[in-house]
Amino acid sequence: HATREDIVLGHLLEYQRRKRAGDSFEAALVICGEQGKFEVSKELMDMIDGHGNDVPILVSPHTTHQTMEMIHNFTPKLNVHDKSRVHAATEHYEKYIDYDLLLSRTGNSLSSCRSE
């Protein structure tokens, strides 16, 4: 939450500590705070911005519930049963795929794929 500056500072400090040590940093932080009601302080935003895009922090001007709902709804969930997403992905990428080359490198042929 935007009011928990201690957690945000801890996140930034841990990121810096691991970066100096050459260790990977696999954590991310989502800061929520309804715009006009609970906002990240200017000083803290300056610290976050000072790291550029290095530190994985997402600042949301919405409530925690709204933010999590938006993340859930915008997370792609491509799987074999999701026909509309599979179709959209196929339409987008098909022109970039050399199927003859792909099949030859896997030891298959286009005719063997069509017979199934």
N, C-alpha and C positions, 0 to 999 in steps of 0.2 A: 504494500500500500504506500501511496505517496507520502504518508506521514511517518513512515518508518525509515528515516534517513540513516539510522544506525545499520540497518541491514544492507542498504544500498552502499554505504561506505565500506562495510565489511566485504561486500562483493568486489568492489573496486580494488581494495587493498589486497585481497586474495588473488585477484587477477594479476596485479603488479608483482606480487611475491612469486607466483609461479612462472611468470614471464621471465623475471630476473634469473630464476633457478633453471630455466630451460625446460620446465615441465609443461605438459599440456594442460589446458583449462577447458573442461567439458561442461561447465555449468552455464546456465543462462538465467536472466532475471527479467521478469515482467513486472513493471511498476504500474499500478492502476490508481487512478484518482479522478473522480468526476470533475470535469472542467468547470471552473468557477466555484467549486466547493472544496475539493482536496487536490491541490496541485503540487508538483515537485518544485521546491524552492529554486530561485534563480541561481544561487550559488551551487547547488547540487547539479543542476542542469549544465552549468559551466564545466563542472568536473567531468560529467559524463561526456559532454561534447568535446572536451579536451583530449579524450582518448580516441577520437575519430570513430571509425567503424570497427576498431579492434575488440572492444569489450561487448559481449553479447547481451545487450540490454534493450528491451522494448518498452517504451513509455507510452501508455495508453490514456487518453483523456476520458475514459469511461469507467464505470464501476467494475469491480472484479468480476461480477456475474456477467455483465454485458461483454467484457473483454474475452472471458473464457468461452462464451457462446459464439462470439465472432471467430475466434481461433478455431473452434470446433467446426464451424460451418465453412471456413475457408481452407481447411486442411484437405488436400486431395487424398482420396481413398481409392486409388486405382486398383482394381482387382478383376479377375477374369469374368466375374458375374455382373459387373457394372457396365452394361452394354453401351450406354451413351458415352461414358468416359473412354472406353476402349475404342469406340468408333471415332471419337474426336482425336485421340492420340494417333490412331492409325491414319486418319486423313491428314494430320499434320506432318507425321514423320515418313510416310510411305515414299514420298518423292525423293527422300534423301538416302534410301536404303537400296543397295545393289543386291537384290535377292540371289542372282546367279552366283555372285562372288561369295555371299554368305553361305549358300547351300554347298558350293564346291569346297569351301574350307571346312565344312562340317561332314563332308563325305556323303552328302545327299544330292539328289537332283530334283529339279522342278517337277519332272514327270512323276516321281515317287510321291511327292507331296500332294499332287492333284488326285492321285488314285485313292487316297484315303477318305 
